[in-house]
Amino acid sequence: MFHLHQLSVLILGLGDSGLAMARWCSRHGAARIRVWDSRSTPPQLGALQADVPSAEFFSGPLVSDALEEARLVLKSPGLSPLDDKVQPLLQAAQAVGIRVAGELDLFAHALADLKQQRRYAPKVLAITGTNGKTTTTSLTAMLVERAGRRVCMAGNIGPTMLDTLAAALDLEPAGTAAAAEAEVPEQAAEMPEAMAHDTASADETPDETPDETPELMALDGASEQDVAASSATSLPDEPAAGLEEDAPLVLAPPPEQAPVFEHLPEVWVLELSSFQLDGVQGFEPDAAAVLNVTQDHLDWHGSMAAYAEAKSRIFGQSAVMVINRDDPSVEAMVPAPVVVKGGRGRPSKWVTRPLMRFGLDAPQRGGDFGLVTEGGMAWMVRAMPVDETIKRRKDEEEEILLQRLMPADALRVRGRHNVLALLIVVLVPFIGKGVNGARRWIPLGFMSLQPSELAKLAIAMYAASYMVRKMDVKENFIKAVWPMAVALGVIGVLLLAEPDMGAFMVIAAIALGILFLGGVNGRMFFLSVAVLVGAFVLMIVFSEFRRQRIFAYLDPWNPAYAQGKAYQLTHSLIAFGRGELFGQGLGSSIEKLHYLPEAHTDFLLAVIGEELGFVAVLAVIVGFFWLTRRIFHIGRQAIALDRVFAGLMTQGIGIWFGGQSFINMGVNLGVLPTKGLTLPLMSYGGSGILMNLVALAIVLRVDQENRQLMRGGRA
C-alpha cells in the first residue's frame, strides 16, 4: 500500500465509498486528501471530519483547476463519468496523465500488496448482474461459511470493501509486516514519481513481459492460455552451454509454509455494480459470475454496449467465468479460443478461458449446470462428459451424461430465479440454529441440542413429582390441575414459537397421561383434554401452513399438493409400495436418494419398508409395542411397591416412547398428518438419541430397584 504514501489525492463524491477511500488514503500516509461533493453538507461530512481531520472538503462547481497538485483522482461509483459536473475534470486528468481510479482499484491494489508483503492470498468470488446479485451473493457467502471457511461479504451489498479490509487488518497481528514497512522509507519517498509514470502508461500494453516458467505462472494465478503460451516460448531449443548430463541433481527446497491469519478472511465474496466495475484495472478474482444483463443505468453508462462492457470487467484476465447461457449479452462476454503454437515438433492447440455455464434448461456441454423436469419434478443437474480422454474435432458434438444433484423443490427456496441463484453458488470452487424455517436447536460445537427433547424427560419427572405432592387434593381443580395447566401452557408457548407443534403434542400427552394414571378426577381430566384438543384445532384453523398440511394429508395425490405439502407423504407411500412383502434389499432404496426428504430422521420407517418390506415394518411396530408395554409394566411394579414417583415417571416415559413412535409410524403410513417427529431410538440425531438413552437408563434403574425390593433388599 506504499503507492499512497506522500501522495496528493483528490476524491470525488462523499458517499460511503468516498468516505472509505478517504480513510484508506489517510491510513496509508497520503500527504494531502481533498474531498469534493456537489452537496454543501453531505451526510458523511461529519464522519469525514471526525475520522480524517486533515482532509480538505469543498463543494460547488468542479473545474479542471481543482486538480492542483493531485497525483491520483478517486471517483465514487455514484458519479457517472458522463456527468457534466465531473466530466471536464476527468478529461483534464486524463490529458496530463493523472490516473482516475475507484474503491475497487484500491481494494485490488491492497490485496496485491498484502500478497507481496504478508503472503496473504485469499480467494475472491465476485458477482454482478442487473437482477439477483444480492441474493446470489448472500447465498454464496452462506455456503462458503458452512464449508468451514472464514468469509467476508462486501461491496455493493455493504459494507464497503476498504472499511471491511481495514477492520480485519486492525484485528490481525502485524507479524513481520511492521519490519517490512520499516525497510522502505526511501522507496516510499520515490512513490509519487513512480505513480506518475504508472498512470501515464496505464492504458498502454507492455511490449515485453518478464520471463516466467509455466510452473511459476500457474502458481501466480495465470490462465491456462498464458501458461500454454509460456510453455511454447520458454523451452530452449538447445541445451544450455556447459550443462553436463551427468551433473548431480539438485533438489529444490520444500515450499515455505503458508502463513496463518486469525482475522483476515480466507474468502471474499463481493457484490459489484456496473458503477464499481466501470474502468477498473488490475482486479483479478478467482471466479466471477455475471447473472444477467438487461437495460438499466443507460443514463450513467451512455449505451447498452458500455453497460455490458463494464459488467464484463468483473472477469479480469484469468478468473473462472460463470456464465448465464440463457442471456445472449452474457454469453457474448466469453472470449473466442486462442490458438497457441506448440513449438518445435508440437502441434498448435486451441486454448479457452476456464468457463462454466448455467441456465434454466438442460445443459448441453460437459461441466455445465441446469434444470431438467422428469415425472413432474424439477431437478438440478450437472452435465458430465462420458469420457474426458476422448479427443474431439472442433465441430464434433460432445457426448454427456446428466448427473442429478437434488430436486429443486428440496431447496425450500421459492421461485425458479432463486433456484438459479443456488445453481450459480454451486458452481463457485445468534444462538438458535434454524433448519427448514424452524429454530429448534442450540449449536454446542460438538453437537446441536434440541431443548424440546430435554423437555419431554423433564415434564415426565415434573408431572410425576407433582402428582405425588398433590395426592391429597387431586379432586380439587384449582389445586390439582390448574398449576399443571399453567406449566404446560408456558412450555407450549415456547415450543409453538419455534415452531414445534409435534413436540408440544407429545409433551401434552405425557403430562395428561401422568395426571390420569395418578388418579386425578375424571371429569377434570376429560375437561382438560377437551380444552387442549380445542386449542390444537384453533391453532390449525388459524394457521395457513397447518391448514394446508391437513388438506394435503386428506388428498395427497392431488397435483396441487403432491409437489408441495404432500411431497413427503406421497414419496413415503411410494417407498412402502416398492417394498411390498420382503423389500428391495438392504441399501437398495431409491426414495432415500434425495427423493424423500428427511429419510434418515422423520421418514426412516418408509426407507425400512422399501428396503426390507412389510415384514420389517411389522417387526418394528411389534418391537415398539413390546418396549412400551414393558415400560408400563415396570412402572406398575414400582407403584405396587409403593414407589409412586418412580412408577409414574416410568409410565410417563412409556407414554413418550409409545406416543411418539405411534405418531411417527402414523405419519409415515399416511394415517396421521405430517409432523416432524423422529422414531425413538432409531432415527438419526444427537440430542434425540441422547435423551432416549437417558430415559431408558432411568427405566432400567427403576426395574433394577424393583427386583431388589422383591428379593427382600432395599432400593
C-alpha positions in Angstrom: 0.0 0.0 0.0 3.1 2.3 -0.3 1.8 3.8 -3.6 -0.4 6.1 -1.5 2.5 7.3 0.8 3.1 11.1 0.5 0.7 11.2 -2.4 -1.8 14.1 -3.0 -5.2 12.6 -3.6 -8.5 14.2 -4.9 -11.7 12.2 -4.0 -14.8 12.9 -6.0 -18.1 12.2 -4.1 -18.6 11.8 -0.3 -20.8 8.8 -0.1 -20.0 5.5 1.7 -17.3 4.7 -0.9 -15.9 8.2 -0.9 -15.6 8.2 2.9 -14.0 4.7 2.8 -11.4 5.8 0.2 -10.5 8.9 2.4 -10.0 6.7 5.4 -7.8 4.3 3.4 -5.7 7.0 1.9 -5.2 8.6 5.4 -4.4 5.2 6.9 -1.6 4.7 4.3 0.1 8.1 4.5 -1.3 10.2 1.8 0.2 13.7 2.1 -2.9 15.6 1.1 -6.5 14.5 0.9 -9.1 16.7 -0.7 -12.7 15.6 -1.0 -15.3 17.2 -3.3 -19.1 16.7 -3.3 -21.8 18.6 -5.2 -23.7 19.0 -2.0 -22.5 21.5 0.5 -23.3 19.3 3.5 -23.4 15.7 2.5 -24.5 13.1 5.2 -21.0 11.7 5.6 -19.3 15.1 6.2 -19.3 14.7 10.0 -17.8 11.2 9.8 -15.1 12.6 7.4 -14.2 15.4 9.8 -14.0 13.0 12.7 -12.1 10.1 11.0 -9.9 12.1 8.7 -9.5 15.6 10.3 -6.7 16.5 7.9 -9.0 16.1 4.8 -10.0 19.3 3.0 -13.6 19.3 1.9 -15.0 21.6 -0.8 -18.1 21.8 -2.9 -19.6 23.8 -5.7 -18.7 23.8 -9.4 -15.8 21.5 -10.2 -13.3 22.9 -12.7 -10.1 21.5 -14.1 -8.1 23.8 -11.8 -9.3 21.8 -8.8 -6.7 19.2 -9.8 -3.9 21.4 -8.4 -1.0 19.1 -7.4 -3.2 15.9 -7.2 -1.4 12.8 -8.5 -4.4 10.5 -8.1 -8.1 11.0 -8.6 -10.5 8.6 -6.9 -14.1 8.7 -8.1 -17.1 7.4 -6.1 -19.2 4.9 -8.0 -22.3 7.1 -7.8 -20.7 9.7 -10.2 -21.1 8.9 -13.9 -18.0 9.8 -16.0 -20.5 11.4 -18.4 -21.9 13.7 -15.7 -21.4 17.4 -16.7 -20.2 18.2 -13.2 -17.2 15.9 -13.3 -16.5 15.2 -17.0 -14.3 18.2 -17.6 -12.1 17.4 -14.6 -11.8 13.8 -15.6 -10.8 14.7 -19.1 -8.2 17.2 -17.8 -6.8 14.5 -15.5 -6.5 12.1 -18.4 -4.8 14.7 -20.6 -2.0 15.2 -18.1 -1.6 11.5 -17.2 -3.2 11.5 -13.8 -4.9 8.2 -13.1 -8.6 8.0 -12.3 -9.5 5.1 -10.1 -12.1 3.9 -7.6 -12.6 1.9 -4.5 -12.4 -1.4 -6.3 -9.0 -0.4 -7.8 -7.7 0.4 -4.3 -9.0 -2.9 -3.0 -7.4 -4.9 -5.7 -4.1 -3.0 -5.2 -4.3 -3.6 -1.5 -4.7 -7.4 -2.0 -1.8 -7.5 -4.3 0.4 -5.6 -1.8 -0.7 -7.8 1.1 0.2 -10.8 -1.0 3.7 -9.5 -1.6 4.3 -8.2 2.0 2.5 -10.8 4.1 1.7 -13.6 1.7 -2.0 -13.1 2.2 -3.7 -14.7 -0.8 -7.4 -15.2 -0.2 -9.9 -16.5 -2.7 -12.0 -13.8 -4.3 -15.5 -14.5 -5.6 -17.2 -11.7 -7.5 -20.9 -11.5 -8.6 -22.7 -8.9 -10.7 -25.8 -8.7 -12.9 -28.8 -6.5 -13.4 -31.0 -8.6 -11.2 -30.5 -11.1 -8.4 -26.9 -10.3 -7.4 -27.7 -9.5 -3.8 -29.5 -12.9 -3.3 -26.7 -14.8 -5.0 -24.0 -13.0 -3.0 -25.7 -13.8 0.3 -26.2 -17.5 -0.6 -22.6 -17.8 -1.8 -21.2 -16.3 1.4 -23.5 -18.6 3.5 -22.3 -21.7 1.7 -18.7 -20.7 2.0 -19.2 -20.2 5.7 -20.9 -23.5 6.1 -18.0 -25.1 4.3 -15.8 -24.0 7.2 -14.1 -21.0 5.7 -13.8 -17.6 7.2 -15.6 -15.3 4.8 -16.3 -11.6 4.4 -19.1 -10.2 2.2 -18.7 -6.7 1.0 -19.2 -4.3 -2.0 -22.5 -3.1 -3.3 -24.3 -5.2 -0.7 -22.4 -3.3 2.1 -20.2 -2.7 3.9 -17.6 -1.1 1.8 -14.6 -3.3 0.7 -11.9 -0.9 2.1 -13.6 -0.4 5.5 -14.1 -4.2 5.9 -10.4 -4.9 5.0 -9.2 -2.1 7.3 -11.2 -3.6 10.2 -9.7 -7.0 9.6 -6.2 -5.6 9.4 -6.7 -3.8 12.7 -7.5 -7.1 14.4 -4.8 -9.1 12.7 -1.4 -9.3 14.4 1.1 -7.4 12.3 3.8 -10.1 12.4 6.6 -9.3 10.0 4.6 -6.6 8.2 6.0 -3.9 10.5 9.5 -4.8 9.7 8.7 -4.8 6.0 7.3 -1.3 6.3 10.4 -0.1 8.2 12.7 -1.1 5.3 11.1 1.1 2.6 11.3 4.8 3.6 13.4 5.6 0.5 11.1 3.6 -1.7 8.1 5.3 -0.2 9.6 8.8 -0.9 10.0 7.9 -4.5 6.5 6.6 -4.9 4.9 9.8 -6.3 7.2 9.7 -9.3 6.6 6.0 -9.9 2.9 6.6 -9.6 3.1 9.3 -12.2 4.9 7.0 -14.6 2.4 4.2 -13.9 -0.6 6.5 -14.6 0.9 7.9 -17.7 1.1 4.4 -19.2 -2.0 2.9 -17.6 -3.8 2.4 -20.9 -0.7 1.1 -22.7 0.0 -2.5 -23.3 3.6 -3.5 -22.4 5.6 -4.9 -25.3 7.6 -7.3 -23.1 6.9 -9.4 -20.1 9.4 -10.9 -17.7 10.3 -14.5 -18.4 8.5 -16.9 -16.2 8.3 -20.6 -16.2 4.8 -22.2 -16.7 5.0 -23.5 -13.1 5.6 -20.1 -11.6 2.8 -18.6 -13.8 0.4 -21.3 -12.7 1.2 -20.7 -9.0 0.7 -17.0 -9.5 -2.8 -17.5 -10.9 -2.1 -17.2 -14.6 -4.7 -18.5 -17.0 -4.3 -21.7 -19.0 -3.7 -19.6 -22.1 -0.8 -17.8 -20.5 0.7 -21.0 -19.2 0.5 -22.6 -22.6 2.0 -19.6 -24.4 4.8 -19.6 -21.8 5.4 -23.3 -22.4 5.8 -22.6 -26.1 8.3 -19.8 -25.7 10.3 -20.7 -22.5 11.7 -24.1 -23.6 15.2 -23.7 -25.0 15.9 -25.1 -28.4 19.5 -26.3 -27.4 20.9 -27.4 -24.1 22.5 -24.7 -22.1 26.2 -24.3 -22.6 28.3 -26.0 -20.1 25.5 -28.2 -18.7 26.7 -31.7 -18.2 24.3 -34.6 -18.5 25.9 -36.4 -15.5 25.7 -33.3 -13.3 24.4 -34.1 -9.8 20.6 -33.5 -9.4 19.9 -30.5 -7.1 16.6 -30.9 -5.3 14.6 -27.7 -4.7 13.8 -27.0 -1.0 10.2 -27.7 0.1 7.8 -24.8 -0.3 7.5 -22.4 2.6 4.5 -23.0 4.8 1.7 -20.6 4.1 1.0 -18.0 6.9 -2.0 -18.5 9.2 -4.2 -15.4 9.7 -6.6 -15.1 12.6 -9.0 -12.4 11.3 -8.3 -11.7 7.7 -10.9 -13.7 5.7 -10.0 -16.7 3.7 -12.6 -15.9 1.1 -14.0 -12.6 -0.1 -17.5 -12.6 -1.6 -18.1 -9.3 -3.4 -21.3 -8.0 -4.9 -20.2 -5.5 -7.6 -22.3 -3.0 -9.5 -21.5 -1.7 -13.0 -20.7 1.6 -11.4 -17.9 0.0 -9.3 -16.6 -2.1 -12.3 -16.5 0.8 -14.8 -12.9 1.4 -15.8 -11.4 -0.9 -13.1 -7.9 -2.1 -13.7 -6.0 -4.9 -12.0 -9.0 -6.6 -10.4 -8.4 -10.4 -10.7 -10.9 -12.6 -8.8 -10.6 -16.3 -8.7 -14.1 -16.8 -10.0 -16.7 -14.3 -11.2 -20.3 -14.6 -12.3 -22.5 -12.4 -14.5 -26.1 -13.3 -13.8 -27.9 -11.3 -16.5 -27.7 -8.0 -18.4 -30.8 -6.1 -19.2 -31.3 -2.4 -20.0 -30.5 -0.4 -16.8 -28.4 2.6 -15.9 -28.1 3.6 -19.5 -28.1 7.3 -18.4 -25.0 6.5 -16.3 -23.1 4.5 -19.0 -24.4 6.1 -22.1 -25.2 3.0 -24.0 -26.1 -0.7 -23.6 -22.7 -1.7 -25.0 -20.9 0.4 -22.4 -23.0 -1.1 -19.7 -22.2 -4.6 -20.8 -18.5 -3.8 -21.2 -18.4 -2.5 -17.6 -20.1 -5.7 -16.3 -17.6 -7.9 -18.3 -14.6 -6.3 -16.4 -15.5 -8.5 -13.4 -13.8 -11.4 -15.1 -10.3 -9.8 -15.3 -7.8 -11.8 -17.3 -7.8 -15.2 -15.6 -10.9 -15.7 -13.4 -13.1 -18.7 -13.9 -16.1 -17.3 -15.9 -19.5 -18.3 -14.6 -21.9 -17.5 -17.5 -25.7 -17.5 -17.8 -26.1 -19.3 -21.1 -29.8 -18.1 -21.3 -28.7 -14.4 -21.7 -27.1 -13.6 -25.1 -25.5 -10.5 -23.7 -23.7 -12.5 -21.0 -22.8 -15.3 -23.4 -21.2 -12.7 -25.7 -18.7 -11.9 -23.0 -17.0 -15.2 -23.5 -13.8 -14.6 -25.5 -13.0 -16.7 -28.5 -10.5 -19.5 -28.2 -6.9 -18.6 -28.9 -4.5 -20.6 -31.0 -1.3 -21.3 -29.1 1.6 -22.5 -31.2 3.1 -25.7 -29.9 6.7 -25.0 -30.6 9.2 -27.2 -32.4 7.7 -30.5 -33.2 4.5 -30.0 -31.3 1.1 -29.1 -32.8 -0.8 -25.9 -32.1 -3.8 -26.1 -29.9 -6.9 -24.1 -29.0 -6.9 -22.6 -25.5 -10.1 -21.2 -23.9 -10.8 -19.4 -20.7 -11.8 -21.5 -17.7 -15.6 -21.5 -18.1 -18.8 -22.8 -16.5 -22.3 -22.2 -17.7 -25.7 -22.4 -16.0 -29.3 -22.0 -17.1 -32.9 -23.0 -16.5 -32.8 -25.6 -19.2 -30.9 -28.9 -19.7 -27.1 -28.4 -20.0 -25.6 -29.3 -23.3 -21.8 -29.2 -22.5 -19.8 -31.1 -20.0 -19.3 -29.2 -16.8 -22.4 -27.1 -17.3 -25.3 -26.9 -14.8 -29.1 -26.6 -15.4 -32.6 -27.8 -14.6 -34.5 -30.8 -16.1 -38.1 -31.9 -15.4 -38.7 -35.6 -15.1 -42.0 -37.0 -14.0 -43.3 -33.6 -13.0 -40.3 -32.9 -10.7 -37.6 -30.3 -11.5 -34.0 -31.5 -10.8 -30.8 -29.5 -10.5 -28.4 -31.4 -12.7 -24.8 -31.2 -14.0 -23.6 -32.4 -17.3 -20.7 -34.8 -17.2 -18.7 -35.9 -20.2 -19.0 -39.6 -20.9 -15.2 -39.9 -21.4 -12.9 -36.9 -20.9 -10.0 -38.7 -22.5 -11.6 -38.8 -26.0 -10.3 -36.1 -28.2 -13.0 -34.5 -30.4 -12.8 -32.4 -33.5 -13.8 -28.8 -33.1 -17.2 -29.3 -34.7 -17.9 -32.7 -33.1 -20.8 -32.8 -30.6 -19.8 -33.9 -27.1 -21.5 -36.9 -25.5 -22.7 -36.2 -22.0 -24.4 -37.7 -19.0 -26.7 -35.7 -16.7 -25.9 -36.1 -13.0 -28.8 -35.4 -10.7 -27.8 -33.1 -7.8 -31.1 -32.6 -5.9 -34.7 -31.8 -6.5 -35.3 -28.1 -7.0 -38.2 -28.2 -4.5 -36.0 -29.7 -1.8 -34.1 -26.4 -1.6 -37.1 -24.9 0.3 -36.4 -21.6 -1.5 -39.3 -20.4 -3.5 -39.0 -19.1 -7.1 -37.1 -20.5 -10.0 -34.9 -17.4 -10.0 -33.7 -18.4 -6.5 -33.0 -22.0 -7.7 -31.0 -20.4 -10.4 -29.1 -18.4 -7.8 -28.2 -21.5 -5.9 -27.1 -23.2 -9.1 -24.6 -20.3 -9.5 -23.4 -20.8 -6.0 -22.8 -24.5 -6.6 -20.5 -23.6 -9.5 -18.1 -21.5 -7.4 -15.0 -23.6 -6.4 -27.4 -15.6 17.5 -27.6 -18.8 19.4 -30.6 -20.5 17.8 -29.8 -22.7 14.8 -32.5 -22.6 12.1 -33.4 -25.6 10.0 -36.3 -25.7 7.5 -37.7 -22.5 8.8 -37.8 -23.6 12.5 -35.4 -22.6 15.2 -35.3 -25.7 17.5 -31.5 -26.3 18.0 -28.7 -24.8 20.0 -25.3 -25.5 18.5 -22.8 -26.6 21.1 -19.9 -27.2 18.7 -19.6 -31.0 19.1 -23.4 -31.4 18.7 -26.7 -29.5 18.4 -29.0 -29.6 21.4 -32.8 -29.7 20.9 -34.3 -28.4 24.1 -37.7 -30.0 23.3 -36.1 -33.4 23.8 -34.9 -32.5 27.2 -38.4 -31.0 28.0 -40.0 -34.4 27.3 -38.0 -36.1 30.1 -38.3 -33.0 32.3 -42.1 -33.0 32.0 -42.3 -36.7 32.9 -40.3 -36.0 36.1 -42.2 -32.8 37.0 -45.6 -34.3 36.4 -44.8 -37.5 38.5 -43.5 -35.3 41.3 -46.5 -33.0 41.0 -49.0 -35.9 41.4 -47.1 -37.3 44.4 -47.3 -33.9 46.1 -51.0 -33.3 45.1 -52.4 -36.7 46.1 -54.4 -35.2 48.9 -56.1 -32.5 46.6 -56.4 -34.4 43.4 -60.2 -33.9 43.4 -59.8 -30.1 43.5 -59.4 -28.5 40.1 -57.7 -25.3 41.2 -55.1 -27.1 43.3 -54.7 -30.2 41.3 -55.0 -29.3 37.6 -54.5 -25.5 37.3 -50.8 -25.3 38.2 -50.0 -28.1 35.8 -52.0 -26.3 33.1 -50.0 -23.1 33.6 -46.7 -25.0 33.4 -47.9 -26.8 30.2 -49.0 -23.5 28.7 -45.6 -21.9 29.2 -43.9 -24.9 27.5 -46.5 -24.8 24.7 -45.9 -21.1 24.0 -42.2 -21.6 23.7 -42.5 -24.7 21.5 -45.1 -23.1 19.2 -42.8 -20.1 18.8 -40.1 -22.3 17.3 -42.5 -23.7 15.9 -42.6 -27.4 17.0 -46.3 -28.4 17.4 -45.4 -32.1 17.3 -43.1 -31.9 20.3 -45.8 -30.0 22.2 -48.4 -32.7 21.4 -46.0 -35.4 22.9 -45.3 -33.3 26.0 -49.0 -32.6 26.5 -49.8 -36.3 26.2 -47.1 -37.1 28.8 -48.5 -34.6 31.3 -52.1 -35.6 30.8 -51.3 -39.3 30.8 -49.5 -39.0 34.2 -52.4 -36.9 35.6 -54.8 -39.7 34.5 -52.6 -42.5 35.9 -52.1 -40.6 39.1 -55.9 -40.7 39.7 -57.0 -37.1 39.1 -60.7 -36.5 39.0 -62.2 -38.0 35.7 -64.4 -35.0 34.9 -61.5 -32.6 35.3 -59.2 -34.8 33.2 -61.7 -35.0 30.3 -62.3 -31.3 30.6 -58.6 -30.7 30.3 -58.4 -33.0 27.3 -61.3 -31.2 25.6 -59.7 -27.8 26.2 -56.3 -29.0 24.8 -57.9 -30.6 21.8 -59.9 -27.4 21.1 -56.7 -25.4 21.4 -55.0 -27.6 18.8 -57.9 -27.3 16.5 -57.8 -23.5 16.7 -54.1 -23.5 16.0 -54.7 -25.4 12.9 -57.7 -23.3 11.7 -55.9 -20.0 12.2 -52.6 -21.1 10.8 -52.4 -21.2 7.0 -49.5 -23.7 6.7 -51.0 -26.1 9.2 -54.4 -25.9 7.4 -52.7 -26.6 4.1 -50.9 -29.6 5.6 -54.3 -31.1 6.8 -55.7 -30.6 3.3 -52.7 -32.2 1.7 -53.0 -35.2 4.2 -56.6 -35.7 3.2 -55.8 -35.6 -0.6 -52.1 -36.3 -1.0 -52.2 -37.3 -4.7 -53.9 -34.0 -5.7 -51.5 -32.3 -8.2 -51.9 -29.1 -6.1 -50.3 -30.9 -3.1 -48.3 -33.8 -4.5 -45.3 -31.5 -5.3 -45.9 -29.3 -2.2 -47.3 -30.0 1.2 -47.9 -33.7 0.4 -44.5 -34.2 -1.2 -43.1 -36.2 1.8 -46.2 -38.2 2.3 -46.6 -39.3 -1.4 -42.9 -40.4 -1.6 -43.3 -42.2 1.7 -46.2 -44.2 0.3 -44.3 -44.9 -2.8 -41.5 -46.3 -0.7 -43.8 -48.6 1.1 -45.4 -49.7 -2.2 -42.0 -50.5 -3.7 -41.0 -52.6 -0.6 -44.0 -54.9 -0.9 -43.6 -58.0 1.4 -39.8 -58.6 1.7 -38.4 -55.3 0.3 -35.9 -54.4 -2.4 -32.9 -55.4 -0.4 -30.7 -53.7 2.2 -29.3 -50.5 0.8 -31.4 -50.6 -2.4 -33.8 -47.8 -1.5 -34.4 -45.3 -4.3 -36.5 -42.9 -2.3 -33.7 -42.1 0.2 -31.6 -40.7 -2.7 -32.9 -37.2 -2.3 -36.5 -38.1 -3.4 -37.8 -38.5 0.2 -36.8 -35.6 2.4 -35.7 -36.4 6.0 -35.3 -40.0 5.0 -32.8 -40.5 7.9 -35.0 -39.0 10.6 -38.7 -38.4 10.2 -39.3 -40.9 7.4 -36.9 -43.7 8.4 -39.7 -46.2 8.6 -40.6 -45.6 4.9 -37.0 -46.5 4.0 -37.1 -49.6 6.1 -40.3 -50.6 4.4 -38.8 -50.0 0.9 -35.6 -51.9 1.6 -36.8 -54.7 3.9 -40.6 -54.8 3.2 -43.8 -55.3 5.2 -42.1 -58.0 7.4 -39.5 -55.5 8.7 -42.1 -52.8 9.3 -44.3 -55.2 11.2 -41.2 -56.2 13.3 -40.5 -52.5 14.1 -44.2 -52.0 15.2 -44.2 -55.1 17.3 -40.8 -54.1 18.8 -42.1 -50.7 19.9 -45.3 -52.2 21.2 -43.3 -54.6 23.3 -41.0 -51.9 24.6 -43.9 -49.6 25.6 -45.8 -52.4 27.3 -42.6 -53.5 29.2 -42.0 -49.9 30.4 -45.6 -49.6 31.6 -45.2 -53.0 33.4 -42.1 -51.7 35.2 -44.0 -48.6 36.2 -46.9 -50.6 37.6 -44.5 -52.7 39.6 -42.9 -49.6 41.1 -46.3 -48.2 42.2 -47.3 -51.6 43.6 -44.1 -51.5 45.7 -45.2 -48.0 47.0 -42.7 -46.2 44.8 -45.3 -43.9 43.3 -42.9 -41.2 41.9 -40.7 -43.8 40.2 -43.7 -45.6 38.8 -45.4 -42.5 37.4 -42.2 -41.2 35.9 -41.5 -44.5 34.3 -45.1 -44.7 32.9 -44.6 -41.1 31.6 -41.5 -42.3 29.7 -43.7 -45.2 28.3 -46.2 -42.6 27.1 -43.4 -40.7 25.5 -41.9 -43.6 23.6 -45.3 -45.2 22.7 -47.0 -41.9 21.7 -44.1 -40.5 19.7 -43.4 -43.8 17.8 -47.2 -44.1 17.1 -47.3 -40.6 15.6 -44.1 -41.2 13.6 -45.4 -44.5 12.2 -48.8 -43.0 11.5 -47.2 -40.1 9.6 -45.1 -42.5 7.5 -48.1 -44.7 6.7 -50.4 -41.8 5.9 -52.6 -42.5 8.9 -51.8 -39.1 10.5 -50.9 -35.7 9.1 -47.3 -35.0 8.5 -45.4 -33.9 11.7 -41.7 -33.5 12.3 -41.3 -36.2 15.0 -38.5 -38.8 14.9 -38.7 -42.5 15.6 -37.3 -43.0 19.1 -34.0 -45.0 19.3 -33.8 -45.4 15.5 -33.9 -42.0 13.7 -30.6 -40.2 13.2 -30.0 -37.4 15.7 -27.8 -36.1 18.6 -29.9 -34.8 21.4 -32.9 -37.0 20.5 -30.9 -40.3 20.8 -29.1 -39.0 23.9 -32.3 -38.2 25.8 -33.9 -41.5 24.6 -30.9 -43.4 26.1 -31.1 -41.3 29.3 -34.8 -42.2 29.7 -34.1 -45.9 29.1 -31.3 -45.8 31.7 -33.8 -44.4 34.2 -36.3 -47.1 33.4 -33.6 -49.8 33.8 -32.6 -48.3 37.1 -36.3 -48.4 38.3 -36.5 -52.0 37.2 -33.3 -53.0 39.0 -34.6 -51.4 42.2 -38.0 -53.2 41.8 -36.2 -56.5 41.5 -34.0 -55.7 44.5 -37.1 -54.9 46.7 -38.9 -58.0 45.6 -35.9 -60.1 46.7 -36.2 -58.5 50.1 -33.5 -55.9 49.7 -33.6 -52.2 49.9 -33.8 -49.8 46.9 
